[in-house]
Amino acid sequence: RGQGTYFSNILYGLRPSVVKGHPALYLALACLGVYCMSQQVYMPYLIIYIQRFLGITDYTFLLAGVLIVSSVLSVLVGRPIDRLGKLRCLIPAGIVGFAGLVLMYFARSQWFVLAAGIVMLGGGMVISACCNGLIRDYTPAGKAGLFQGIRIVFQVLLPMVTGPYIGAAVIRGTGMTYEDLGTVKQVPTAEIFLAAAAALVLLAIPAALLKRKEAAK
């Protein structure tokens, strides 16, 4: 239920006292934010990368295969996550996602891209599942609605004002261009995946702090 005025409800999750009172929740939100930022480094440029850099014009099968297989694998991992614990599965999933991003840097053939994409996106989906599950677990009972706005800040706002700009900085000056509707644009190169992998490494910081906080209980 709403507490106080409309605007006080909107700003509830930004209050320093609320952040201080729920450190585990905000560390879980930071984990989600790091993953989403990493994803946004390459995601806005992915189709153009496949078309212009890899030269794969018919990418429907490729993307469909990656999405379907990754989704199935992430669902199958659901029970092990419940059994072992979301926090215990978070870092292994991050390592898999990191490996997938590095593999994407080397992938050039359609089948290699398919395999690397499954590892990359499959690991990412498990990271997302673990983070969102932790956020749900740490959200105070009866106050879920008050924290949805701050969740969107970490999941959408911050990643989308950081990730794409990291990707743009990486591909700037590569010397590879293409023309689209009369405008000359940069061709995304494979380095966007290494940049995304580097960004994903930051996941270890909030995850380690969260694990330390859990161990101290």
N, C-alpha and C positions, 0 to 999 in steps of 0.2 A: 504493500500500500504506500501511496505517496506520503511523504513527511515534510511538513513545512510548505513553502511556496513552490511554485512551478520552477523558477530559476534556481532555487536552492537544491531542488531534486536533480536538475541538470548538472549542476556544478559539484554535486556530492562527491563523486569519485576523484575530483581534483583537489579536495581539501587536504592540506598537509597532515592534519590530525587523523584523517581516514587512512591515508597512505601509511602513516606510522603505526596505526592500529591493526593493519592487515598486511604485514610485509610479505608473507608467503604468496598472497594473491597477486601482489604487484610484481613479484619476481616471476611468477608464472605468466603474467601478462607481458613482461619483458622478454621471456623466452619466445612467446608467440610473435612479438614484434620483431625480434631478430630474424626468425625464420621467414616471416612475410617480407621483410626488407631484402633478405637474400633472394627470395623468389622474384621480387620486383626488379632486381638487377638485370635479369635476362628475359623475363616474361613479356614485356612490351615489345621486344625486338625478335621474339622467337620465330614468328612466321616469316618475317623478312629475312632472317638468318638462314632459315631452311631454303627459301626460294633463291635468294641472291648470293649467299656465300657457298652453300652446299650444292646449289643448282638442282634441287629436287622440286620440280613444279607440281607434281601430283602427290601431295603430302596427306591426302585424306586418310589413306590406309595407315600411314605412319602415326599420325596423331591419334586416330581411333584405337590403334593397337596399344599405344602407350597408355592412354586414358583407361581403357577397359581392363587391361592386365594389372595396372597399378591399383585401380579401384578394387579389383577382386583380391589382390594380395593384401591391401590394407584392411579389408574386411576380415580376412582369414587371421590376421595378426591381432584382431580385437580380443579374442579369448586369452592368448598369452599375455597381453597387456593387463587384462583384468587380474590374471593369476599372479604375475610377477610384480605388478605395480607400474603406474604411469611414469613415475620419476626414474625408476630403474631402467625403463625401456627408452627413455628420452635420448640419452647420449648415444646408445647403440644405433638408434634410428638416425641421429644426426651424423654419425660416421658413415652410414649407408648413403644418406643424402649427399654428403660431401664427396664420397667415392663416385657417385653418379654424375655429379657436376664435373669432376676431373675427367671421367670417361667421356663426357660430352665434348670436352675440349679436344680430345683426340679423335672422336668419331667423325668419319667422312662418308662411309657408305651407308645406304639406307638401313641395312640390317644392323650395323653397328650402332647407328643412331637410335634405332628401335630398342635395342638391348640397353644402351646407356640411359635412354629416356625412361625406361621402366624402372631402372635402379634409382635414378634421380627423383622421379615423381613419386615412386612407391615409398622411398625413404621420407620424402617430404610429407606425404599424406599421413604417415605414422607419426612424424613429429607434430603435425597439426592436431592429430587425434589426442596425443599425449598432453599437449599444451592446453587444448580446450577442455579436456577431462580434468586436468589439475585446476584450471580456472573455476570450473563448476564445483569441484570439491572444496576449494578455499573460499568460495563466495558465502558470506554469512547468510544463514537461514532467514527467509522472509525479506531479503534485501536484493534479490537478483536483479530486479528492474533498475535499481539505483546504480548498478555497475555496468549496464549494457553500453552506455555511452562511452565510458572509459575503455571498454573492451574494443569498441570500434576505433578509438583513437590509436590503440596499439596495433590492431589488426589491419587497419586501412589507411588512416591519415598519415601516421609517421612513416610506414613503409613506402607509401606512394609519393612522399615528398623527399625521400632519400634514395631508394633503390633505383628508379629510372635515371636519376641524375648521375649515380655511380656508373651505370651502364653507358650513358651518353659520354661521360668523361673517358671511359675506356676505349670506345670506338672512335673518338675524335682524333683526327689526324692520321688515320690508317692509310689514307690515300686511295681507298676503294669507295667509289661512289656509284649511284644510279640515279636515273631521272624519273620522277613520278609527278605527273600532271604539270610538267614544265618546271619543276623544282628539283635541284640537285641535292641529293641526300646521301648520308654516310651509310655504307654497308656494314651491318653489325658483324664482328669477327668473333672467333671462338674464345677470345680473351674474356668475353662477358661471363662465361661459365667459371673461369678461374676467379674473377672478381666476386661472383656470387658465392663460390666456395670459401673465399677469404672472409666474406661477410658472415657466412654461416658459422665459422669458427668462434665468433663472438657468443654463440649460444652457450658455450661452455661456462661463461662467467656467471650469468644468472642461474644456470642449472647447478653449478657448484655451490653457489650461495644458498640455493634452495635445499640442496642435499644436506649442507651443513646445518641449516636451521631445523630440518627434520630430525637429524641425528641428535641435536641438542634437546629435543623434547623429552 
